Amino acid sequence: MEKLTYDQLISQGYEVQNAKITNVSLNMNDHGCLVLDLALDGHGWGCIYGGYCLGKGYLGANDEAFEGSKKGLEAIMRIMNVVGCSDLLDLQGKYVRVATHGIGSSVKIIGNLIDDNLWFDYGTFFKDGA
């Protein structure tokens, strides 16, 4: 995973804004995958951060249909670390920074509200080998 800093993101043309996590969902509702979704409110804009397959399975599946993902578990833990919470349910109500290329671009990078060197990028994280 690429190590990011605030200064690097700005020099790469990213815009950084604050957002509040208004909802947290760890679910396997879609496509037979376990996903972590964070609803973000950026005061005038909003989005869902997540949608990455962190494990396989679905409600009512047989034992062979379930497959855990070491990389998926690590992603959850890294996101909790970036937000500064040791309990997944405590993410709701916390604030993060979001780095994007503006309106219409995907949100793949979130950062700690205070620490300029603490970021998580789904894109580079899974690119490094799932």
DOVO-906738 format. One line per field, with one value per atom (N, C-alpha, C): chain; atom name; x, y, z; residue in one letter; residue number from 1. Coordinates in Angstrom, 3 decimals. Example, Ala and Ser with C-alpha at 12.3 -4.5 7.8 and 13.67 -1.06 7.14 Angstrom:
unit = (A; A; A; A; A; A)
site = (N; CA; C; N; CA; C)
x = (13.190; 12.300; 13.200; 12.850; 13.670; 12.900)
y = (-5.690; -4.500; -3.300; -2.250; -1.060; 0.030)
z = (7.800; 7.800; 7.800; 7.080; 7.140; 7.870)
code = (a; a; a; s; s; s)
pos = (1; 1; 1; 2; 2; 2)
//
This chain:
unit = (A; A; A; A; A; A; A; A; A; A; A; A; A; A; A; A; A; A; A; A; A; A; A; A; A; A; A; A; A; A; A; A; A; A; A; A; A; A; A; A; A; A; A; A; A; A; A; A; A; A; A; A; A; A; A; A; A; A; A; A; A; A; A; A; A; A; A; A; A; A; A; A; A; A; A; A; A; A; A; A; A; A; A; A; A; A; A; A; A; A; A; A; A; A; A; A; A; A; A; A; A; A; A; A; A; A; A; A; A; A; A; A; A; A; A; A; A; A; A; A; A; A; A; A; A; A; A; A; A; A; A; A; A; A; A; A; A; A; A; A; A; A; A; A; A; A; A; A; A; A; A; A; A; A; A; A; A; A; A; A; A; A; A; A; A; A; A; A; A; A; A; A; A; A; A; A; A; A; A; A; A; A; A; A; A; A; A; A; A; A; A; A; A; A; A; A; A; A; A; A; A; A; A; A; A; A; A; A; A; A; A; A; A; A; A; A; A; A; A; A; A; A; A; A; A; A; A; A; A; A; A; A; A; A; A; A; A; A; A; A; A; A; A; A; A; A; A; A; A; A; A; A; A; A; A; A; A; A; A; A; A; A; A; A; A; A; A; A; A; A; A; A; A; A; A; A; A; A; A; A; A; A; A; A; A; A; A; A; A; A; A; A; A; A; A; A; A; A; A; A; A; A; A; A; A; A; A; A; A; A; A; A; A; A; A; A; A; A; A; A; A; A; A; A; A; A; A; A; A; A; A; A; A; A; A; A; A; A; A; A; A; A; A; A; A; A; A; A; A; A; A; A; A; A; A; A; A; A; A; A; A; A; A; A; A; A; A; A; A; A; A; A; A; A; A; A; A; A; A; A; A; A; A; A; A; A; A; A; A; A)
site = (N; CA; C; N; CA; C; N; CA; C; N; CA; C; N; CA; C; N; CA; C; N; CA; C; N; CA; C; N; CA; C; N; CA; C; N; CA; C; N; CA; C; N; CA; C; N; CA; C; N; CA; C; N; CA; C; N; CA; C; N; CA; C; N; CA; C; N; CA; C; N; CA; C; N; CA; C; N; CA; C; N; CA; C; N; CA; C; N; CA; C; N; CA; C; N; CA; C; N; CA; C; N; CA; C; N; CA; C; N; CA; C; N; CA; C; N; CA; C; N; CA; C; N; CA; C; N; CA; C; N; CA; C; N; CA; C; N; CA; C; N; CA; C; N; CA; C; N; CA; C; N; CA; C; N; CA; C; N; CA; C; N; CA; C; N; CA; C; N; CA; C; N; CA; C; N; CA; C; N; CA; C; N; CA; C; N; CA; C; N; CA; C; N; CA; C; N; CA; C; N; CA; C; N; CA; C; N; CA; C; N; CA; C; N; CA; C; N; CA; C; N; CA; C; N; CA; C; N; CA; C; N; CA; C; N; CA; C; N; CA; C; N; CA; C; N; CA; C; N; CA; C; N; CA; C; N; CA; C; N; CA; C; N; CA; C; N; CA; C; N; CA; C; N; CA; C; N; CA; C; N; CA; C; N; CA; C; N; CA; C; N; CA; C; N; CA; C; N; CA; C; N; CA; C; N; CA; C; N; CA; C; N; CA; C; N; CA; C; N; CA; C; N; CA; C; N; CA; C; N; CA; C; N; CA; C; N; CA; C; N; CA; C; N; CA; C; N; CA; C; N; CA; C; N; CA; C; N; CA; C; N; CA; C; N; CA; C; N; CA; C; N; CA; C; N; CA; C; N; CA; C; N; CA; C; N; CA; C; N; CA; C; N; CA; C; N; CA; C; N; CA; C; N; CA; C; N; CA; C; N; CA; C; N; CA; C; N; CA; C; N; CA; C; N; CA; C; N; CA; C; N; CA; C; N; CA; C; N; CA; C; N; CA; C; N; CA; C; N; CA; C; N; CA; C)
x = (0.851; 0.000; 0.892; 0.545; 1.297; 1.144; 2.247; 2.235; 1.904; 0.834; 0.372; 0.559; 0.754; 0.756; -0.159; -0.579; -1.424; -0.736; 0.536; 1.271; 1.351; 1.561; 1.594; 0.244; -0.815; -2.149; -2.436; -2.112; -2.328; -1.480; -0.225; 0.656; 0.200; -0.557; -1.101; -2.459; -2.894; -4.137; -5.390; -5.255; -6.428; -6.957; -8.263; -8.915; -9.167; -8.943; -9.154; -10.251; -11.264; -12.391; -12.703; -13.330; -13.776; -15.146; -15.382; -16.681; -16.976; -18.256; -18.709; -19.227; -18.848; -19.371; -20.743; -21.792; -23.154; -23.749; -23.168; -23.661; -22.543; -22.558; -21.579; -22.348; -22.000; -22.676; -21.652; -21.593; -20.806; -21.836; -21.939; -23.039; -22.627; -23.455; -23.266; -24.554; -25.121; -26.383; -26.227; -25.088; -24.939; -23.888; -24.217; -23.263; -22.517; -23.011; -22.353; -21.028; -20.891; -19.647; -19.928; -18.952; -18.983; -18.373; -19.083; -18.580; -18.733; -17.827; -17.926; -18.265; -19.404; -19.833; -19.895; -19.277; -19.358; -20.105; -21.226; -21.944; -21.256; -20.839; -20.122; -20.956; -20.982; -21.660; -20.605; -20.425; -19.406; -19.970; -21.110; -21.745; -21.960; -22.966; -23.297; -23.092; -22.447; -22.268; -22.251; -22.485; -22.449; -22.120; -21.643; -21.336; -21.203; -21.098; -20.802; -19.355; -18.568; -17.178; -17.138; -16.722; -16.660; -17.032; -17.759; -18.183; -17.170; -16.041; -15.019; -15.348; -15.149; -15.405; -14.322; -14.721; -13.789; -13.825; -14.782; -14.948; -16.137; -16.291; -17.385; -18.369; -19.637; -20.692; -22.013; -23.072; -24.396; -25.322; -26.365; -27.331; -27.954; -27.911; -28.488; -27.545; -26.318; -25.348; -24.897; -24.396; -23.823; -22.402; -21.797; -20.487; -19.414; -19.471; -18.451; -18.505; -19.616; -19.770; -19.073; -18.690; -18.059; -16.547; -15.973; -14.524; -14.061; -13.261; -12.719; -11.585; -11.271; -10.193; -9.265; -8.027; -7.026; -6.873; -6.854; -6.705; -7.945; -9.124; -10.355; -10.380; -9.951; -9.885; -8.877; -7.747; -6.741; -7.281; -8.048; -8.630; -9.539; -10.382; -11.271; -10.450; -9.409; -8.575; -7.847; -7.376; -6.680; -7.631; -8.856; -9.854; -10.158; -10.326; -10.567; -9.400; -8.184; -6.999; -6.974; -7.296; -7.309; -8.327; -9.495; -10.545; -10.220; -9.477; -9.098; -10.061; -10.616; -11.574; -11.141; -11.212; -10.880; -12.122; -13.299; -14.553; -15.233; -15.564; -16.171; -17.410; -18.248; -19.490; -19.235; -18.055; -17.730; -17.338; -17.219; -16.894; -18.003; -19.252; -20.380; -20.266; -20.390; -20.313; -18.929; -17.925; -16.557; -16.348; -15.287; -14.945; -13.671; -13.606; -12.427; -12.178; -11.029; -10.773; -10.896; -11.374; -11.590; -10.773; -10.013; -9.226; -9.872; -10.250; -10.863; -10.299; -10.621; -10.280; -11.478; -12.392; -13.522; -14.807; -15.810; -17.135; -17.038; -17.696; -17.732; -16.653; -15.695; -14.639; -15.002; -14.462; -14.710; -13.955; -14.518; -13.833; -13.189; -11.873; -11.135; -10.180; -9.938; -8.934; -9.587; -9.394; -9.814; -8.596; -8.658; -7.541; -8.000; -7.067; -7.296; -7.532; -8.401; -8.762; -7.598; -6.671; -5.581; -4.216; -3.945; -2.627; -2.490; -1.629; -1.434; -0.782; -0.287; 0.413; -0.360; -1.637; -2.432; -3.627; -3.470; -4.465; -4.683; -5.859; -6.134; -6.691; -6.111; -6.507; -6.897; -8.203; -8.667; -7.977; -7.823; -7.259; -5.860; -4.953; -3.584; -3.488; -4.346; -4.313; -4.590; -5.643; -5.985; -5.153; -4.597; -3.721; -2.447; -2.020; -0.796; -0.970; -2.065; -2.270; -3.378; -4.462; -5.611; -5.530)
y = (-1.174; 0.000; 1.231; 2.163; 3.406; 4.233; 4.706; 5.579; 6.989; 7.561; 8.877; 9.921; 11.162; 12.303; 13.367; 14.282; 15.386; 16.155; 16.479; 17.252; 16.513; 15.190; 14.406; 14.454; 14.290; 14.297; 15.638; 16.716; 18.044; 18.214; 17.782; 17.914; 17.034; 15.975; 15.104; 15.586; 16.746; 17.335; 16.944; 16.327; 15.965; 17.174; 17.180; 18.120; 17.363; 18.000; 17.351; 18.098; 17.353; 17.929; 17.065; 17.666; 16.926; 16.303; 15.170; 14.501; 13.773; 13.693; 12.973; 11.605; 10.574; 9.230; 9.166; 9.092; 9.119; 7.722; 6.726; 5.367; 4.386; 3.245; 2.186; 0.898; 0.192; -1.066; -2.100; -3.205; -4.365; -5.406; -5.667; -6.503; -7.381; -8.370; -9.216; -9.229; -8.043; -7.894; -8.008; -7.613; -7.514; -8.469; -9.153; -9.902; -10.999; -11.489; -12.558; -12.166; -10.887; -10.370; -9.685; -9.782; -8.986; -7.631; -6.551; -5.203; -4.332; -3.393; -2.365; -1.069; -0.489; 0.782; 1.844; 2.984; 4.133; 5.230; 5.696; 6.821; 8.099; 8.936; 10.163; 11.384; 12.352; 13.626; 14.717; 15.358; 16.396; 17.794; 17.991; 19.301; 19.886; 19.352; 19.790; 18.693; 17.649; 16.470; 15.227; 14.094; 12.844; 11.692; 10.612; 9.421; 8.224; 7.065; 5.840; 5.479; 5.309; 4.884; 3.388; 2.636; 1.191; 0.485; -0.621; -1.397; -2.434; -2.535; -3.521; -4.871; -5.937; -7.287; -7.668; -7.843; -8.149; -9.628; -10.353; -11.780; -12.252; -13.545; -14.080; -14.842; -14.758; -15.464; -14.735; -15.421; -14.817; -15.547; -14.876; -15.432; -16.694; -17.787; -19.043; -19.924; -19.520; -20.295; -21.528; -22.516; -23.688; -23.348; -24.218; -23.952; -23.641; -24.281; -24.077; -22.689; -21.988; -20.676; -19.557; -19.820; -18.786; -18.846; -17.685; -17.591; -16.283; -16.392; -15.203; -14.617; -13.382; -12.717; -12.043; -12.486; -11.866; -10.384; -10.093; -8.712; -7.888; -8.495; -7.802; -7.437; -8.370; -8.094; -6.985; -7.030; -5.981; -4.618; -4.569; -3.301; -2.709; -3.538; -3.068; -2.498; -3.228; -2.784; -1.474; -1.331; -0.098; 1.102; 0.878; 1.958; 2.375; 1.402; 1.716; 2.516; 2.168; 2.883; 4.317; 4.506; 5.853; 6.741; 6.179; 6.955; 7.163; 6.220; 6.327; 5.625; 4.480; 3.722; 2.269; 1.726; 0.318; -0.574; 0.015; -0.726; -0.232; -1.152; -0.788; 0.083; -0.235; 0.520; 1.957; 2.225; 3.593; 4.504; 3.973; 4.819; 5.841; 5.424; 6.326; 7.561; 8.725; 9.995; 10.613; 9.862; 10.383; 11.132; 11.923; 12.696; 12.158; 12.251; 11.889; 12.980; 12.901; 13.723; 12.815; 13.393; 12.671; 13.354; 12.556; 13.090; 12.636; 13.601; 13.284; 14.220; 13.890; 14.778; 15.656; 15.855; 16.749; 16.014; 16.789; 16.254; 15.214; 14.084; 13.011; 11.963; 12.226; 11.229; 10.319; 9.114; 8.152; 8.542; 8.179; 8.381; 7.056; 6.982; 5.775; 6.046; 7.325; 7.684; 8.451; 7.939; 8.679; 8.866; 9.907; 10.185; 10.593; 10.490; 10.926; 12.431; 12.889; 14.295; 15.186; 14.673; 15.490; 15.108; 13.816; 13.333; 13.378; 14.256; 14.423; 13.221; 12.277; 11.121; 9.815; 9.895; 8.682; 8.644; 7.851; 7.752; 6.287; 5.989; 4.666; 4.826; 4.097; 4.149; 2.741; 2.497; 1.186; 0.772; 1.702; 1.380; 0.801; 1.475; 0.946; -0.231; -0.272; -1.375; -2.708; -2.768; -4.026; -4.265; -3.218; -3.361; -4.122; -3.985; -4.630; -6.125; -6.694; -8.137; -8.468; -9.001; -9.323; -10.707)
z = (0.000; 0.000; 0.000; -0.838; -0.940; 0.333; 0.865; 2.045; 1.562; 2.082; 1.635; 2.723; 2.288; 3.192; 2.602; 3.434; 2.976; 1.847; 2.029; 1.019; -0.311; -0.273; -1.505; -2.225; -1.469; -2.077; -2.753; -2.095; -2.679; -3.936; -3.894; -5.066; -6.227; -5.940; -6.983; -7.484; -7.043; -7.535; -6.792; -5.638; -4.844; -4.079; -3.877; -2.975; -1.677; -0.547; 0.747; 1.492; 1.913; 2.642; 3.850; 4.839; 6.017; 5.756; 6.390; 6.278; 7.582; 7.898; 9.084; 8.665; 9.408; 9.168; 9.838; 9.030; 9.570; 9.737; 9.072; 9.218; 8.883; 9.547; 9.325; 9.080; 8.004; 7.697; 7.248; 7.965; 7.559; 7.152; 5.843; 5.371; 4.198; 3.912; 2.731; 1.911; 1.723; 0.997; -0.512; -1.051; -2.502; -3.039; -4.093; -4.907; -4.166; -3.040; -2.318; -1.706; -1.362; -0.777; 0.549; 1.433; 2.655; 2.329; 2.644; 2.376; 3.618; 3.764; 4.793; 4.084; 4.432; 3.851; 4.938; 4.661; 5.540; 4.803; 5.356; 4.775; 5.253; 4.303; 4.619; 4.273; 5.176; 4.959; 4.980; 3.826; 3.701; 3.730; 4.383; 4.471; 3.072; 2.416; 1.067; 0.033; 0.410; -0.441; 0.446; -0.152; 0.587; -0.335; 0.233; -0.554; 0.378; -0.236; 0.490; 0.193; 1.237; 1.109; 1.358; 0.374; 0.534; -0.741; -0.588; -1.736; -2.193; -1.512; -1.881; -1.251; -2.004; -1.513; -0.507; 0.743; 1.825; 2.209; 1.692; 1.934; 1.120; 0.981; 0.164; 1.036; 0.669; 1.370; 1.206; 1.549; 1.482; 2.434; 2.834; 3.767; 3.186; 3.934; 3.494; 2.697; 2.528; 1.748; 2.523; 1.789; 2.456; 2.906; 3.680; 4.269; 3.233; 2.072; 1.045; 0.412; 0.562; -0.082; 0.690; 1.940; 2.747; 2.606; 2.366; 2.233; 2.852; 3.885; 4.520; 3.701; 3.966; 3.254; 4.258; 4.289; 5.160; 4.810; 3.533; 3.075; 3.457; 3.385; 3.763; 5.232; 6.086; 7.521; 7.808; 7.121; 7.315; 6.889; 5.804; 5.349; 6.429; 7.033; 8.100; 9.255; 9.646; 10.764; 10.438; 9.205; 8.825; 8.815; 8.361; 8.368; 9.803; 10.688; 12.101; 12.667; 12.299; 12.771; 12.255; 10.979; 10.399; 11.114; 11.382; 12.057; 13.533; 14.117; 15.521; 16.453; 16.000; 16.802; 16.909; 18.115; 18.301; 18.214; 18.061; 17.908; 16.633; 15.743; 14.458; 14.627; 15.602; 15.790; 16.225; 16.781; 17.207; 16.052; 14.827; 13.677; 13.415; 13.632; 13.381; 14.259; 13.627; 14.342; 14.330; 13.886; 13.820; 12.510; 12.468; 11.279; 10.643; 9.324; 8.548; 7.510; 6.875; 5.695; 4.478; 3.394; 2.153; 1.067; 0.312; -0.802; -2.107; -2.952; -4.250; -5.313; -6.547; -7.661; -8.026; -7.085; -7.303; -7.647; -8.000; -8.306; -9.410; -9.178; -10.165; -9.990; -9.131; -8.926; -7.757; -7.776; -6.708; -5.448; -4.310; -3.039; -2.659; -2.780; -2.406; -1.251; -0.932; 0.070; 1.214; 2.438; 3.627; 4.521; 5.343; 6.225; 7.611; 8.536; 9.903; 9.915; 10.778; 10.830; 11.241; 12.025; 12.564; 11.999; 11.885; 11.469; 9.946; 9.443; 7.999; 7.325; 8.109; 7.564; 7.702; 8.079; 8.316; 7.362; 6.276; 5.219; 4.856; 4.290; 3.750; 2.348; 1.410; 0.003; -0.436; -0.615; -1.053; -2.357; -3.289; -4.604; -4.524; -3.856; -3.777; -2.807; -1.806; -0.850; -1.554; -2.333; -3.003; -4.252; -4.819; -5.981; -5.605; -4.363; -3.876; -3.640; -4.079; -3.941; -2.963; -3.479; -2.624; -2.070)
code = (m; m; m; e; e; e; k; k; k; l; l; l; t; t; t; y; y; y; d; d; d; q; q; q; l; l; l; i; i; i; s; s; s; q; q; q; g; g; g; y; y; y; e; e; e; v; v; v; q; q; q; n; n; n; a; a; a; k; k; k; i; i; i; t; t; t; n; n; n; v; v; v; s; s; s; l; l; l; n; n; n; m; m; m; n; n; n; d; d; d; h; h; h; g; g; g; c; c; c; l; l; l; v; v; v; l; l; l; d; d; d; l; l; l; a; a; a; l; l; l; d; d; d; g; g; g; h; h; h; g; g; g; w; w; w; g; g; g; c; c; c; i; i; i; y; y; y; g; g; g; g; g; g; y; y; y; c; c; c; l; l; l; g; g; g; k; k; k; g; g; g; y; y; y; l; l; l; g; g; g; a; a; a; n; n; n; d; d; d; e; e; e; a; a; a; f; f; f; e; e; e; g; g; g; s; s; s; k; k; k; k; k; k; g; g; g; l; l; l; e; e; e; a; a; a; i; i; i; m; m; m; r; r; r; i; i; i; m; m; m; n; n; n; v; v; v; v; v; v; g; g; g; c; c; c; s; s; s; d; d; d; l; l; l; l; l; l; d; d; d; l; l; l; q; q; q; g; g; g; k; k; k; y; y; y; v; v; v; r; r; r; v; v; v; a; a; a; t; t; t; h; h; h; g; g; g; i; i; i; g; g; g; s; s; s; s; s; s; v; v; v; k; k; k; i; i; i; i; i; i; g; g; g; n; n; n; l; l; l; i; i; i; d; d; d; d; d; d; n; n; n; l; l; l; w; w; w; f; f; f; d; d; d; y; y; y; g; g; g; t; t; t; f; f; f; f; f; f; k; k; k; d; d; d; g; g; g; a; a; a)
pos = (1; 1; 1; 2; 2; 2; 3; 3; 3; 4; 4; 4; 5; 5; 5; 6; 6; 6; 7; 7; 7; 8; 8; 8; 9; 9; 9; 10; 10; 10; 11; 11; 11; 12; 12; 12; 13; 13; 13; 14; 14; 14; 15; 15; 15; 16; 16; 16; 17; 17; 17; 18; 18; 18; 19; 19; 19; 20; 20; 20; 21; 21; 21; 22; 22; 22; 23; 23; 23; 24; 24; 24; 25; 25; 25; 26; 26; 26; 27; 27; 27; 28; 28; 28; 29; 29; 29; 30; 30; 30; 31; 31; 31; 32; 32; 32; 33; 33; 33; 34; 34; 34; 35; 35; 35; 36; 36; 36; 37; 37; 37; 38; 38; 38; 39; 39; 39; 40; 40; 40; 41; 41; 41; 42; 42; 42; 43; 43; 43; 44; 44; 44; 45; 45; 45; 46; 46; 46; 47; 47; 47; 48; 48; 48; 49; 49; 49; 50; 50; 50; 51; 51; 51; 52; 52; 52; 53; 53; 53; 54; 54; 54; 55; 55; 55; 56; 56; 56; 57; 57; 57; 58; 58; 58; 59; 59; 59; 60; 60; 60; 61; 61; 61; 62; 62; 62; 63; 63; 63; 64; 64; 64; 65; 65; 65; 66; 66; 66; 67; 67; 67; 68; 68; 68; 69; 69; 69; 70; 70; 70; 71; 71; 71; 72; 72; 72; 73; 73; 73; 74; 74; 74; 75; 75; 75; 76; 76; 76; 77; 77; 77; 78; 78; 78; 79; 79; 79; 80; 80; 80; 81; 81; 81; 82; 82; 82; 83; 83; 83; 84; 84; 84; 85; 85; 85; 86; 86; 86; 87; 87; 87; 88; 88; 88; 89; 89; 89; 90; 90; 90; 91; 91; 91; 92; 92; 92; 93; 93; 93; 94; 94; 94; 95; 95; 95; 96; 96; 96; 97; 97; 97; 98; 98; 98; 99; 99; 99; 100; 100; 100; 101; 101; 101; 102; 102; 102; 103; 103; 103; 104; 104; 104; 105; 105; 105; 106; 106; 106; 107; 107; 107; 108; 108; 108; 109; 109; 109; 110; 110; 110; 111; 111; 111; 112; 112; 112; 113; 113; 113; 114; 114; 114; 115; 115; 115; 116; 116; 116; 117; 117; 117; 118; 118; 118; 119; 119; 119; 120; 120; 120; 121; 121; 121; 122; 122; 122; 123; 123; 123; 124; 124; 124; 125; 125; 125; 126; 126; 126; 127; 127; 127; 128; 128; 128; 129; 129; 129; 130; 130; 130)
//
